[in-house]
Amino acid sequence: MLLTAPTSPNAPAAAPPIAVPHPALRVARLTPEEHLAHLDGRGDAGFLQYPSWAVVKEGWRSEGLGWFDANGTVVGAALVLYRKAPKVPYWFAYLPEGPVIDWTDPNPRRWLDPLIEHMRARHVFTVRMGPPLAHRRWRAQTVKDAVRQGLKHLDRVTPDEIDPLGATVALRLGDLGWRTSGDGADAQPRYTFEVPFEGRSANEVRAGFNTEWKRAIAKAGKSGVDIALGDYEDLPAFFELLQATERRNGFRLGRELPYYQRQYRALNAESRGRMRLYLARSEGRLLAAHTLISAGSRVWYQTGASTDHGRGVRPSHALQWRLIQDVHERGIAVYDMRGVSPVIDPDDRLFGVLRWKLGTNGRVVENLGEWEFPVVPALHKAFRTYLSIR
């Protein structure tokens, strides 16, 4: 038996809830209500750290953790997902785009040591986390210039900005024994694309789009492309479009319709409108659909899909313009268009998504990525070996 008593239906079997002592902070479990209240109070957490994401991730057990100061106040939080290792009584722990703590603290040990001790008590052999911090940024024009120069990959392109906090935290994590997950091992996109509004009106944002985007939006308008919000009953139609998109572009997300249905139910049960489905139709035919997720002061475009026919009226450009307008109207500072590849070779299939997003005149962000700590070094080494040969 893993531990003497189960913690909850959602968490791996463990001893009764453990509060790990620390000179300044301790870690203990949060109820979903406490967890949600803390994140809503901050307003800066990603949707992958909200309690609802545990409902979406079938096959994982979960636990909401809080960091408490000496007064018993919650000052940090994390959603931890657990997966059982085969044949041994140990668990892999994953904090997607978390934990949500004060990363500006010059002493991250205050936060991470209690977390590791809690993981040790949960019989975890490896902890993987994704600090929600940027590392480097490239403006759209910088990337376009690099493409013309034939540089092929963003690692060869001088960034326009190195985020000082992200760079500092990376050094501190290395000093504490954390290591990056390695190329291609991150579960969440290391490179993302965002459109900062920077005090501009929506029309000023549109004025920054390239000619292709401007013409596409105008053509969609002249062609009568209609944009509307869908609901749960429209998810099967969205999924059909997604399957067509995967076949056309030669990729597979590996998700089935029940995944999106579960996601829609869970996120919107937690907060109405957290996940929205936007639909583009022309002459009564559904041509494209995009999903948008909101949490606090942050918004993400998650998944886009379109038919093989009707693409000439540019429904996807029209959808994105509507999403951008809606996000801008809510006073959000940055529109996150989610993952892109760092490959900037026009002959590589992976470049297509980035090329499309570059038309908005936004910027590529390299995030800090995912980091691992070997709570049980021997099992961690075996785990890394398995990943390398899988």
C-alpha positions as CSV (number, residue, x, y, z in Angstrom):
1,M,0.0,0.0,0.0
2,L,1.3,3.4,-1.0
3,L,0.5,5.2,2.3
4,T,-1.7,4.3,5.2
5,A,-4.8,6.3,4.3
6,P,-6.3,8.0,1.2
7,T,-6.2,11.7,1.1
8,S,-9.3,12.2,-1.1
9,P,-10.9,10.6,-4.1
10,N,-8.8,12.9,-6.3
11,A,-5.3,12.5,-4.7
12,P,-2.9,9.6,-4.5
13,A,-3.2,7.5,-1.3
14,A,-1.4,9.3,1.4
15,A,-1.2,10.1,5.1
16,P,-3.6,12.7,6.6
17,P,-3.0,16.2,5.2
18,I,0.5,17.3,6.0
19,A,1.5,20.9,6.9
20,V,5.2,21.1,6.2
21,P,6.9,23.5,8.7
22,H,9.2,26.2,7.4
23,P,10.7,29.3,9.1
24,A,8.4,31.4,7.0
25,L,6.0,29.3,4.9
26,R,4.2,26.0,5.1
27,V,2.4,23.9,2.5
28,A,-1.0,22.2,3.1
29,R,-4.0,21.2,1.1
30,L,-6.6,23.6,-0.1
31,T,-10.2,22.9,-0.7
32,P,-11.3,23.6,-4.3
33,E,-13.2,26.6,-2.9
34,E,-10.2,28.0,-1.1
35,H,-8.0,27.3,-4.2
36,L,-10.4,29.1,-6.5
37,A,-10.8,32.1,-4.2
38,H,-7.1,32.6,-4.0
39,L,-6.5,32.4,-7.8
40,D,-9.5,34.7,-8.4
41,G,-8.1,37.2,-5.9
42,R,-4.8,37.3,-7.7
43,G,-6.2,37.4,-11.2
44,D,-2.9,36.4,-12.9
45,A,-3.0,32.6,-12.9
46,G,-3.2,30.5,-16.0
47,F,-6.3,28.3,-16.5
48,L,-4.2,25.1,-16.2
49,Q,-3.7,25.9,-12.5
50,Y,-7.5,26.3,-11.7
51,P,-9.3,23.5,-9.9
52,S,-11.5,22.8,-13.0
53,W,-8.4,21.6,-14.9
54,A,-8.2,18.6,-12.6
55,V,-11.7,17.5,-13.8
56,V,-10.5,17.8,-17.4
57,K,-7.4,15.7,-17.0
58,E,-8.9,12.2,-16.7
59,G,-6.3,9.5,-15.8
60,W,-4.6,11.8,-13.3
61,R,-5.3,12.3,-9.6
62,S,-5.1,15.8,-8.2
63,E,-4.6,18.0,-5.2
64,G,-4.8,21.7,-4.6
65,L,-2.0,23.0,-2.4
66,G,-1.6,26.3,-0.6
67,W,1.4,28.2,0.8
68,F,0.6,29.7,4.2
69,D,2.5,32.5,6.0
70,A,3.0,32.8,9.7
71,N,-0.5,34.3,10.1
72,G,-2.2,31.5,8.3
73,T,-2.9,33.5,5.2
74,V,-2.8,31.8,1.8
75,V,0.0,33.5,-0.2
76,G,0.5,30.9,-3.0
77,A,-1.3,28.0,-4.6
78,A,-0.8,25.1,-7.0
79,L,-2.8,22.5,-8.8
80,V,-0.8,19.2,-8.6
81,L,-1.6,16.4,-11.0
82,Y,-0.4,12.9,-10.0
83,R,0.2,9.8,-12.1
84,K,1.2,6.4,-10.7
85,A,4.5,4.9,-11.8
86,P,4.1,1.3,-13.0
87,K,5.2,-1.5,-10.7
88,V,6.5,0.7,-7.9
89,P,4.6,2.6,-5.1
90,Y,5.6,6.0,-6.3
91,W,4.1,8.9,-8.2
92,F,5.0,11.5,-10.9
93,A,3.8,15.0,-9.9
94,Y,3.1,17.7,-12.4
95,L,2.3,21.4,-11.9
96,P,1.2,22.7,-15.3
97,E,2.2,26.3,-15.7
98,G,2.6,26.5,-11.9
99,P,3.0,26.9,-9.0
100,V,1.3,30.3,-8.6
101,I,3.7,31.9,-6.1
102,D,5.8,35.0,-5.7
103,W,8.6,34.3,-8.3
104,T,10.1,37.7,-7.5
105,D,11.2,36.5,-4.1
106,P,15.0,36.4,-4.2
107,N,14.9,33.2,-2.1
108,P,12.8,30.6,-4.0
109,R,13.9,28.0,-1.5
110,R,11.3,29.4,0.9
111,W,8.6,28.2,-1.5
112,L,10.1,25.1,-3.1
113,D,11.6,23.3,-0.1
114,P,8.1,22.9,1.6
115,L,6.7,21.8,-1.8
116,I,9.4,19.1,-2.1
117,E,8.8,17.9,1.4
118,H,5.1,17.6,0.8
119,M,5.9,15.6,-2.4
120,R,8.2,13.3,-0.4
121,A,5.3,12.6,2.0
122,R,3.1,11.8,-1.0
123,H,5.7,9.2,-2.3
124,V,6.5,11.3,-5.4
125,F,9.7,10.3,-7.2
126,T,9.8,13.3,-9.7
127,V,8.2,16.8,-9.5
128,R,7.8,18.7,-12.8
129,M,6.6,22.3,-12.8
130,G,6.2,25.0,-15.3
131,P,7.0,28.4,-13.8
132,P,4.7,30.9,-15.6
133,L,7.4,33.2,-16.6
134,A,8.8,34.6,-19.9
135,H,12.4,34.2,-20.8
136,R,12.9,35.8,-24.3
137,R,10.8,37.7,-26.8
138,W,11.0,38.4,-30.5
139,R,8.9,41.0,-32.3
140,A,7.1,39.9,-35.5
141,Q,9.4,42.0,-37.7
142,T,12.5,40.5,-36.1
143,V,11.2,37.0,-36.9
144,K,10.3,38.0,-40.5
145,D,13.8,39.5,-41.0
146,A,15.4,36.3,-39.7
147,V,13.3,34.2,-42.1
148,R,14.6,36.3,-45.0
149,Q,18.1,35.8,-43.7
150,G,17.6,32.0,-43.8
151,L,18.3,31.5,-40.0
152,K,15.8,28.5,-39.7
153,H,15.4,28.5,-35.9
154,L,14.7,31.1,-33.3
155,D,17.7,30.0,-31.2
156,R,19.8,31.6,-33.9
157,V,18.0,34.9,-33.7
158,T,18.9,37.6,-31.2
159,P,15.9,38.3,-29.1
160,D,14.4,41.8,-28.8
161,E,14.1,41.3,-25.1
162,I,15.4,39.0,-22.4
163,D,13.1,39.0,-19.4
164,P,15.2,39.8,-16.3
165,L,12.9,37.9,-13.9
166,G,12.7,34.8,-16.1
167,A,16.5,34.8,-16.6
168,T,17.1,35.2,-12.9
169,V,14.7,32.5,-11.8
170,A,16.3,30.1,-14.3
171,L,19.6,30.6,-12.6
172,R,18.1,30.2,-9.1
173,L,16.3,27.0,-10.0
174,G,19.6,25.5,-11.3
175,D,21.3,26.4,-8.1
176,L,18.6,24.5,-6.2
177,G,19.0,21.3,-8.1
178,W,16.1,21.8,-10.6
179,R,16.8,20.9,-14.2
180,T,14.9,21.7,-17.4
181,S,12.9,18.8,-18.8
182,G,14.8,18.9,-22.1
183,D,14.1,19.6,-25.7
184,G,10.7,18.4,-26.7
185,A,9.8,17.0,-23.3
186,D,7.6,19.9,-22.1
187,A,3.9,19.1,-22.0
188,Q,2.9,22.7,-22.5
189,P,4.2,24.9,-25.4
190,R,7.6,26.5,-24.6
191,Y,7.1,29.0,-27.4
192,T,3.9,31.0,-27.6
193,F,2.6,34.0,-29.6
194,E,0.9,37.0,-28.1
195,V,-0.6,40.3,-29.3
196,P,0.0,43.1,-26.7
197,F,-2.5,45.9,-27.0
198,E,-0.3,48.5,-25.2
199,G,-3.0,51.1,-24.9
200,R,-4.0,50.9,-28.5
201,S,-7.6,50.9,-29.7
202,A,-8.9,47.8,-31.5
203,N,-8.7,49.6,-34.8
204,E,-5.1,50.6,-34.1
205,V,-4.4,47.0,-33.4
206,R,-5.9,46.0,-36.7
207,A,-3.9,48.8,-38.4
208,G,-0.8,46.9,-37.4
209,F,-1.9,43.7,-39.2
210,N,-0.1,42.8,-42.4
211,T,-1.7,43.2,-45.8
212,E,-2.8,39.6,-46.0
213,W,-4.7,39.8,-42.7
214,K,-6.3,43.1,-43.6
215,R,-7.5,41.8,-47.0
216,A,-8.7,38.5,-45.4
217,I,-10.8,40.3,-42.8
218,A,-12.3,42.6,-45.4
219,K,-13.1,39.7,-47.7
220,A,-14.8,37.8,-45.0
221,G,-16.9,40.8,-44.3
222,K,-17.9,41.3,-47.9
223,S,-18.6,37.6,-48.3
224,G,-21.1,37.7,-45.4
225,V,-19.2,35.5,-42.9
226,D,-21.2,35.6,-39.7
227,I,-19.5,35.1,-36.3
228,A,-21.6,33.9,-33.4
229,L,-21.0,32.3,-30.0
230,G,-21.8,28.5,-29.9
231,D,-22.6,26.3,-26.9
232,Y,-22.2,22.8,-25.7
233,E,-24.4,21.4,-28.4
234,D,-22.1,22.8,-31.1
235,L,-19.0,20.8,-29.9
236,P,-19.6,17.8,-32.1
237,A,-19.6,20.1,-35.2
238,F,-16.5,21.8,-33.9
239,F,-14.8,18.4,-33.5
240,E,-15.7,17.4,-37.0
241,L,-13.9,20.6,-38.2
242,L,-11.0,19.8,-36.0
243,Q,-10.6,16.3,-37.5
244,A,-10.7,17.8,-41.0
245,T,-8.0,20.3,-40.0
246,E,-5.8,17.6,-38.6
247,R,-6.1,15.6,-41.8
248,R,-5.4,18.6,-44.0
249,N,-2.3,19.8,-42.0
250,G,-0.9,16.4,-41.1
251,F,-0.9,16.6,-37.3
252,R,-2.9,14.8,-34.6
253,L,-3.7,16.4,-31.2
254,G,-4.7,13.0,-29.8
255,R,-8.0,14.3,-28.2
256,E,-11.5,13.0,-28.8
257,L,-14.8,14.7,-28.5
258,P,-15.4,13.8,-24.9
259,Y,-12.3,15.7,-23.9
260,Y,-13.7,18.9,-25.3
261,Q,-17.1,18.3,-23.8
262,R,-15.6,17.6,-20.4
263,Q,-13.5,20.7,-20.7
264,Y,-16.4,22.9,-21.7
265,R,-18.5,21.6,-18.8
266,A,-15.8,21.8,-16.1
267,L,-14.5,25.3,-17.0
268,N,-17.9,26.9,-17.4
269,A,-19.2,25.2,-14.2
270,E,-16.4,26.9,-12.4
271,S,-17.0,30.3,-14.0
272,R,-19.6,31.1,-16.6
273,G,-18.0,32.0,-19.9
274,R,-14.5,30.7,-18.9
275,M,-14.5,28.6,-22.1
276,R,-16.2,30.0,-25.2
277,L,-16.8,28.5,-28.6
278,Y,-16.9,30.9,-31.6
279,L,-18.4,29.8,-34.9
280,A,-18.0,31.3,-38.4
281,R,-20.7,30.5,-40.9
282,S,-21.4,31.6,-44.5
283,E,-24.7,31.0,-46.3
284,G,-25.7,28.8,-43.3
285,R,-22.7,26.5,-43.5
286,L,-20.3,26.2,-40.6
287,L,-16.8,27.0,-42.0
288,A,-14.6,27.4,-38.9
289,A,-14.7,27.3,-35.1
290,H,-12.2,28.6,-32.4
291,T,-12.2,28.1,-28.6
292,L,-11.2,30.9,-26.2
293,I,-10.4,30.5,-22.5
294,S,-10.4,33.2,-19.9
295,A,-9.2,33.4,-16.3
296,G,-8.8,36.6,-14.3
297,S,-7.0,39.1,-16.4
298,R,-5.7,36.6,-18.9
299,V,-7.2,35.2,-22.1
300,W,-6.0,32.4,-24.4
301,Y,-7.0,31.3,-27.9
302,Q,-6.8,27.5,-27.5
303,T,-7.9,25.5,-30.5
304,G,-8.9,26.4,-34.1
305,A,-10.5,24.3,-36.8
306,S,-11.9,24.8,-40.3
307,T,-13.4,23.0,-43.2
308,D,-11.6,22.0,-46.4
309,H,-14.1,24.0,-48.4
310,G,-15.0,27.7,-48.0
311,R,-11.6,28.8,-47.0
312,G,-11.5,31.4,-49.7
313,V,-13.8,33.6,-47.7
314,R,-11.3,33.6,-44.9
315,P,-13.4,32.5,-41.9
316,S,-10.5,31.9,-39.6
317,H,-9.2,35.5,-40.0
318,A,-12.7,36.7,-39.3
319,L,-12.9,34.6,-36.2
320,Q,-9.6,35.9,-34.9
321,W,-10.5,39.5,-35.5
322,R,-13.7,39.0,-33.5
323,L,-11.8,37.3,-30.7
324,I,-9.4,40.1,-30.6
325,Q,-12.2,42.7,-30.5
326,D,-14.0,40.9,-27.7
327,V,-10.8,40.5,-25.6
328,H,-9.8,44.1,-26.2
329,E,-13.3,45.3,-25.1
330,R,-12.8,43.5,-21.8
331,G,-9.7,45.6,-21.0
332,I,-7.3,42.7,-21.2
333,A,-3.7,43.9,-21.9
334,V,-2.5,40.9,-23.9
335,Y,-4.1,38.4,-26.2
336,D,-2.4,35.0,-26.0
337,M,-2.5,33.0,-29.2
338,R,-0.9,30.0,-27.5
339,G,1.7,27.7,-29.0
340,V,4.0,28.1,-32.0
341,S,7.1,26.2,-33.2
342,P,10.6,27.9,-32.9
343,V,11.3,26.6,-36.5
344,I,11.3,29.5,-38.9
345,D,12.1,27.6,-42.1
346,P,9.5,28.3,-44.7
347,D,9.9,24.8,-46.1
348,D,9.1,23.2,-42.8
349,R,5.5,22.3,-42.1
350,L,5.8,23.5,-38.5
351,F,6.4,27.1,-39.7
352,G,2.9,27.4,-41.1
353,V,1.1,28.2,-37.8
354,L,3.8,30.8,-36.8
355,R,3.7,32.4,-40.2
356,W,-0.1,32.9,-39.9
357,K,0.1,34.4,-36.4
358,L,3.0,36.7,-37.4
359,G,0.4,38.6,-39.6
360,T,-1.1,40.1,-36.4
361,N,2.2,41.9,-35.8
362,G,2.5,40.4,-32.3
363,R,5.5,38.7,-30.8
364,V,6.9,35.3,-30.0
365,V,7.6,34.5,-26.4
366,E,9.9,31.8,-25.2
367,N,8.7,30.8,-21.8
368,L,10.9,29.5,-19.0
369,G,9.7,25.9,-19.8
370,E,9.2,23.0,-17.5
371,W,11.7,22.0,-14.8
372,E,12.1,18.8,-12.8
373,F,13.4,17.9,-9.4
374,P,14.5,14.3,-8.5
375,V,12.8,13.6,-5.2
376,V,14.0,10.0,-5.5
377,P,17.1,10.2,-7.8
378,A,17.3,6.6,-8.8
379,L,13.7,6.4,-10.0
380,H,14.0,9.9,-11.6
381,K,17.0,8.6,-13.6
382,A,15.1,5.6,-14.7
383,F,12.2,7.8,-15.7
384,R,14.5,10.1,-17.8
385,T,16.0,7.1,-19.5
386,Y,12.5,5.8,-20.4
387,L,11.6,9.1,-21.9
388,S,14.8,9.2,-24.0
389,I,14.1,5.9,-25.7
390,R,10.3,6.0,-25.9
